[in-house]
Amino acid sequence: MSLPSDDILTRPLGVAAPVEAGLKGRLARVRARLAPRHLAAGAAGGMLVLVGLLFLLGDPRGGEPRVTVTITRREAPPAEARSAPAESARLAEIEPPVPVPVPSQRSAEEVESASGVVVVRPSGTAAPSEAVVIRVPSSPVKLAPAPDPRLTERGRHGPVPKMGEGRLRPLDVYARPEEPGSGPRIAILITGLGIGQSATASAIVKLPPAVSLAFAPYGSEAERSAARAREFGHEVLLQAPMEPFDYPDSDPGPQSLLTALRPAENADRLAWVMSRVSGYVGLVNFMGAKLLADAGALEPVLKEIAARGLGFVDDGTAARGLPAGLAAKLKLPAVRAKIPLDAVPRAEAIDRELARLEAQARSKGFVLASATAQPLTIERIARWSRDLEARGLRLVPVSAALRAPGAGTRLSKAE
């Protein structure tokens, strides 16, 4: 019989294999061949047993990881034993501190403008500087409440002003009092308020209270804005839309007063305009070059304004003003603005007109100017007026001109 290869390799040449060693080798080889089969059979049997046990007993959490944790209950330390730093740190984790807002740095000019304090400096110097004189403003001027029932009646379109008993005029009651002082006086009228809310709010807050504001009748918030302007001390006027020469290409808006309408029709439209706002001292033309030049169509309108105790202001934008002698004939307080400040809406042009306004005030003692409620115009006038009194000039309301003796008998001309 043939010998296994392992015996041939391990047995010395010429030496017979021991009987016992040969038997052991054969048994080992048999076990090696049978072992995989036994293991496979055993594994299969084990699986069958495990499936049977699961089927009989069930295991709802079979296959889930499990862990056993021992919970030890510990008593909290007494409150007095806690240290202040540890408690603060714990509270900081629960409720982080609310950051305190740090006010942004503002320039001296911005602080002055916001506070209303007037700082007078040497000419050509900027804030801060030496030799500064601080003048704290006096208590604000309070205007009379509006509407005053003594000066109001019910019209077809709503409440309208009227002359009170003893010839008490809305012009006098609703006017801003002129503050005492000396030196040349300047009155400025800003028109076009009540339509753009941003520009209206800016004019009310940024401009000096002595600047008068004229409201258009079309804004949905015109009444409320006019009341707010009066709360800030601004005198209020009302714009009346009037026919220009190129009407209807240029249209002032609904309820415009036209030369082709009968006096009763214009009177009804004027009543609608006057019902839109309360507390005003007079009316101002909005456009209206053609109507202002037509004495026949204009006279009934001005007569109605005079009968209600109001004044009339020509904003100076038309080449020609009121017909000569018409206001005096009707005993209507009327004035015309000398300088439209923003006819050219550029910063340098507005500044030039403001300088011309100062020069005329110094030479004549009083001058009236008009401007529109454009953001640039408001900004330039606000800057110009900051140290006006330091330059020896005073701002006064428009009513100072309307209530002056002889107002309407000699209307100033645009220059």
C-alpha positions in Angstrom: 0.0 0.0 0.0 1.1 3.4 -0.7 2.3 5.7 2.1 0.9 9.1 2.8 3.0 12.0 1.7 3.4 13.4 5.2 4.8 10.1 6.4 7.2 10.0 3.5 8.4 13.5 4.2 8.8 13.2 8.0 10.1 9.6 8.3 13.8 9.0 7.9 14.8 7.0 4.9 15.1 3.3 5.6 13.2 3.3 8.9 9.9 1.5 9.1 6.9 3.5 10.3 5.8 2.7 13.9 2.4 1.1 14.1 1.1 3.5 16.7 2.2 6.5 14.7 0.5 5.3 11.6 -2.8 4.8 13.4 -2.7 8.2 15.0 -2.1 9.8 11.6 -5.0 8.0 10.0 -7.3 8.9 12.9 -6.3 12.6 12.5 -7.0 12.5 8.9 -10.4 11.0 9.4 -11.3 13.6 12.1 -10.2 16.4 9.7 -12.5 15.2 7.0 -15.4 14.7 9.3 -15.1 17.9 11.4 -16.6 20.4 8.9 -19.6 18.2 8.5 -20.1 17.9 12.2 -19.8 21.7 12.7 -22.3 22.5 10.0 -24.7 20.0 11.4 -24.3 21.3 14.9 -24.8 24.9 13.8 -28.0 24.0 11.9 -29.3 22.2 14.9 -28.6 25.2 17.1 -30.5 27.6 14.8 -33.5 25.3 14.8 -33.5 25.2 18.6 -33.2 29.0 18.8 -36.1 29.6 16.3 -38.2 27.2 18.3 -37.6 28.9 21.5 -38.4 32.3 20.0 -41.6 30.9 18.5 -42.7 29.5 21.8 -41.5 32.2 24.3 -41.4 35.4 22.1 -39.0 38.3 22.6 -40.5 41.7 21.8 -37.1 43.5 22.2 -35.0 40.9 20.5 -32.0 42.3 18.9 -32.2 45.7 20.6 -29.1 47.0 22.5 -29.6 47.0 26.3 -27.8 48.6 29.1 -28.3 48.7 32.9 -27.7 52.0 34.7 -27.7 52.5 38.4 -29.3 55.8 39.4 -28.0 57.2 42.6 -30.2 60.0 44.3 -28.1 62.8 45.8 -29.4 65.6 48.0 -29.0 69.2 46.7 -26.6 71.3 48.7 -28.1 74.0 50.9 -28.6 77.4 49.3 -26.1 79.1 51.6 -23.4 76.7 50.5 -23.5 77.8 46.9 -20.9 80.3 46.0 -21.9 83.6 44.3 -19.6 83.0 41.3 -21.0 79.5 40.7 -24.6 80.8 41.0 -23.9 83.7 38.6 -22.4 81.3 36.1 -25.4 79.0 36.3 -27.8 81.9 35.8 -25.7 83.2 32.9 -26.1 79.8 31.2 -29.9 79.8 31.7 -30.6 83.5 30.9 -27.8 85.2 29.0 -27.5 88.9 29.8 -29.4 91.3 27.6 -26.9 93.5 25.8 -27.3 97.2 26.6 -27.5 99.3 23.5 -24.6 101.8 23.2 -25.8 105.1 21.7 -24.0 105.8 18.5 -21.8 108.8 18.4 -23.4 111.9 16.8 -21.8 115.0 15.7 -22.2 118.2 17.7 -24.4 119.7 14.9 -26.8 116.7 15.0 -27.1 116.9 18.8 -27.8 120.6 18.6 -30.4 120.1 15.9 -32.2 117.3 17.9 -32.2 119.2 21.2 -33.3 122.6 19.8 -30.4 124.3 21.5 -28.9 127.1 19.4 -25.1 127.4 19.5 -23.7 130.7 18.3 -20.1 130.5 17.0 -17.6 132.9 15.5 -18.1 133.2 11.8 -16.5 130.4 9.8 -16.0 128.0 12.7 -17.5 124.6 13.1 -18.6 122.6 16.1 -17.0 122.5 18.6 -15.1 125.8 18.8 -13.9 128.4 21.2 -16.0 131.3 22.4 -19.3 129.4 22.1 -22.4 131.1 23.3 -25.3 128.7 24.0 -28.9 130.0 23.9 -31.5 127.6 25.3 -34.8 128.1 23.5 -37.7 129.6 25.4 -40.9 127.6 26.0 -42.6 126.7 22.7 -45.3 128.9 21.4 -48.8 127.3 21.7 -51.3 128.0 18.9 -55.0 128.4 19.6 -57.0 125.2 19.4 -58.6 124.5 16.0 -61.3 124.4 14.9 -62.7 127.1 17.1 -66.6 126.7 17.2 -66.9 130.5 17.2 -65.2 130.6 13.8 -66.8 127.6 12.2 -70.0 126.9 10.3 -71.4 123.9 8.5 -71.1 124.1 4.7 -72.3 121.9 1.9 -69.1 119.9 1.9 -68.2 120.1 5.6 -67.1 122.7 8.2 -65.7 125.9 6.8 -64.3 129.0 8.5 -66.4 132.1 9.1 -66.1 135.6 10.6 -67.0 135.5 14.3 -68.9 138.0 16.4 -67.3 141.4 16.7 -65.5 140.7 13.4 -63.3 138.1 15.0 -61.2 136.7 12.2 -59.6 133.2 11.9 -56.6 135.1 10.6 -56.1 136.6 14.0 -57.1 133.6 16.2 -55.2 130.9 14.3 -52.0 133.0 13.7 -48.7 132.2 15.3 -47.8 135.0 17.6 -44.7 136.9 16.5 -42.0 136.6 19.1 -40.4 139.8 20.4 -37.1 140.9 18.9 -35.4 143.4 16.7 -33.7 143.4 13.4 -34.7 142.5 9.8 -37.5 140.0 9.5 -37.9 137.1 7.1 -41.1 135.1 6.5 -40.9 131.8 4.6 -43.9 129.8 3.3 -43.5 126.1 2.3 -46.2 124.8 -0.1 -47.3 121.4 -1.2 -47.6 119.8 2.3 -50.1 117.0 3.1 -49.5 114.9 0.0 -46.1 113.2 0.5 -46.2 112.0 4.1 -42.4 111.7 4.3 -41.8 115.3 3.0 -44.6 116.6 5.2 -43.2 115.0 8.4 -39.7 116.2 7.5 -40.9 119.8 7.1 -42.8 119.8 10.3 -39.9 118.4 12.4 -36.9 119.9 10.7 -37.9 123.4 9.9 -38.1 126.2 12.6 -41.6 126.6 14.0 -41.8 130.2 12.6 -41.8 128.8 9.1 -45.4 128.7 7.8 -46.7 125.6 6.0 -49.4 125.5 3.3 -51.3 122.3 2.8 -52.8 121.0 -0.5 -56.5 119.9 -0.2 -56.0 116.5 -1.7 -54.1 114.5 0.8 -56.0 111.9 2.8 -54.1 112.8 5.9 -54.1 116.6 5.2 -56.3 117.4 8.2 -54.3 115.3 10.6 -51.0 116.6 9.2 -52.1 120.2 9.6 -53.1 119.6 13.2 -49.7 118.0 13.9 -47.9 121.0 12.2 -49.8 123.3 14.5 -48.8 121.2 17.5 -45.2 121.9 16.5 -45.9 125.6 16.4 -46.2 126.0 12.6 -48.8 128.4 11.3 -51.0 126.7 8.6 -52.4 128.0 5.3 -54.5 126.1 2.6 -53.7 125.9 -1.1 -56.5 126.6 -3.6 -56.1 125.0 -7.0 -56.4 127.7 -9.7 -56.4 127.7 -13.5 -53.0 128.2 -15.2 -52.6 129.5 -18.7 -51.9 126.1 -20.2 -54.9 124.4 -18.6 -55.8 121.5 -19.1 -52.3 120.4 -20.1 -51.2 121.6 -16.7 -54.1 120.5 -14.4 -54.0 121.7 -10.7 -56.4 118.9 -9.8 -60.1 118.3 -9.0 -62.2 121.3 -7.8 -59.9 123.8 -9.5 -61.2 127.4 -9.8 -61.6 128.2 -13.5 -62.1 131.4 -15.4 -64.9 129.8 -17.5 -67.0 128.9 -14.5 -69.9 131.0 -13.1 -69.2 132.7 -9.7 -71.6 130.3 -8.0 -69.7 127.3 -9.3 -66.3 128.6 -8.3 -67.8 129.5 -4.8 -69.0 125.9 -4.4 -65.5 124.6 -5.4 -63.9 127.0 -3.0 -66.2 125.7 -0.2 -65.0 122.2 -0.9 -61.4 123.3 -0.7 -62.0 125.2 2.6 -63.6 122.1 4.2 -60.5 119.9 3.8 -58.4 121.4 6.7 -59.1 123.5 9.7 -57.1 126.1 11.7 -55.6 127.9 8.7 -55.0 131.7 8.5 -55.5 132.1 4.8 -55.4 130.7 1.3 -52.5 130.3 -1.2 -52.8 129.9 -4.9 -51.7 126.5 -6.4 -50.7 127.4 -10.0 -53.4 129.8 -11.2 -51.6 132.3 -13.4 -54.6 132.7 -15.7 -57.1 133.1 -12.9 -55.0 135.6 -11.0 -54.7 137.7 -14.1 -58.5 137.7 -14.7 -60.0 140.3 -12.4 -63.6 139.4 -13.4 -63.3 135.7 -12.5 -61.0 136.3 -9.5 -63.0 139.0 -7.7 -65.9 136.8 -6.4 -63.3 134.3 -5.2 -61.3 136.9 -3.2 -64.5 138.5 -1.9 -65.6 135.1 -0.4 -62.1 134.7 1.2 -62.2 138.2 2.7 -65.8 137.7 4.0 -64.6 134.7 6.0 -61.9 136.6 7.8 -59.0 135.0 6.0 -55.9 136.3 4.2 -54.6 135.5 0.7 -51.0 134.8 -0.3 -49.7 134.9 -3.8 -46.7 132.4 -3.8 -44.9 134.5 -6.5 -44.5 131.7 -9.0 -46.7 133.4 -11.7 -45.2 136.3 -13.7 -48.0 138.5 -12.8 -49.7 138.8 -9.4 -53.1 140.0 -8.4 -54.7 142.9 -10.4 -53.7 146.2 -8.9 -56.1 147.6 -6.3 -58.3 144.5 -6.2 -57.3 143.4 -2.7 -57.7 146.9 -1.3 -61.1 147.2 -2.9 -62.2 144.0 -1.2 -60.5 144.8 2.1 -58.6 141.6 1.8 -55.3 141.1 3.6 -53.1 139.9 0.8 -49.3 139.7 0.1 -47.1 138.4 -2.6 -43.9 136.4 -2.1 -40.8 138.2 -3.4 -38.5 135.2 -4.0 -39.5 131.6 -4.9 -36.4 129.9 -3.3 -36.4 126.7 -5.3 -37.5 127.7 -8.8 -34.2 126.0 -9.8 -34.1 122.9 -7.6 -30.4 122.6 -7.0 -28.5 123.1 -3.8 -26.3 125.8 -5.0 -29.2 127.7 -6.6 -31.3 127.5 -3.4 -28.3 128.7 -1.4 -27.9 131.7 -3.7 -31.6 132.6 -3.3 -31.3 132.4 0.5 -28.3 134.7 0.4 -30.4 137.1 -1.8 -33.2 136.8 0.7 -30.9 137.9 3.5 -29.7 140.9 1.5 -33.2 142.1 0.8 -34.2 141.7 4.4 -31.3 143.8 5.5 -32.1 146.5 2.9 -35.9 146.6 3.3 -36.5 145.3 6.8 -39.0 142.6 5.8 -39.2 140.1 3.0 -41.5 137.1 2.2 -40.2 134.0 0.3 -41.9 130.8 -0.8 -40.6 127.3 -1.5 -41.9 123.8 -2.2 -41.8 120.9 0.2 -39.0 119.1 -1.7 -36.5 117.2 0.5 -33.5 119.2 -0.8 -35.3 122.5 -0.2 -36.2 121.5 3.4 -32.6 120.4 4.0 -31.1 123.7 2.7 -33.5 125.9 4.6 -33.0 124.0 7.8 -29.2 124.4 7.5 -29.4 128.0 6.6 -31.7 128.9 9.5 -29.6 127.3 12.3 -27.6 130.5 13.2 -29.9 133.0 11.5 -30.4 135.1 14.7 -26.6 135.1 15.3 -26.4 136.9 11.9 -28.9 139.5 13.2 -32.0 138.2 11.3 -35.4 136.9 12.6 -37.9 134.4 11.2 -41.5 135.4 11.5 -44.7 133.7 10.4 -46.5 134.7 7.2 -49.4 136.2 9.2 -47.0 138.9 10.3 -47.3 140.3 6.8 -51.0 139.6 6.4 -51.9 141.3 9.7 -49.6 144.3 9.2 -51.4 147.7 8.7 -52.1 148.3 5.0 -51.7 144.6 4.0 -53.3 144.3 0.6 -53.0 148.0 -0.3 -49.6 147.6 -1.6 -48.5 144.1 -2.7 -44.8 143.6 -3.1 -43.6 142.5 -6.5 -41.3 139.6 -7.2 -37.7 140.8 -7.7 
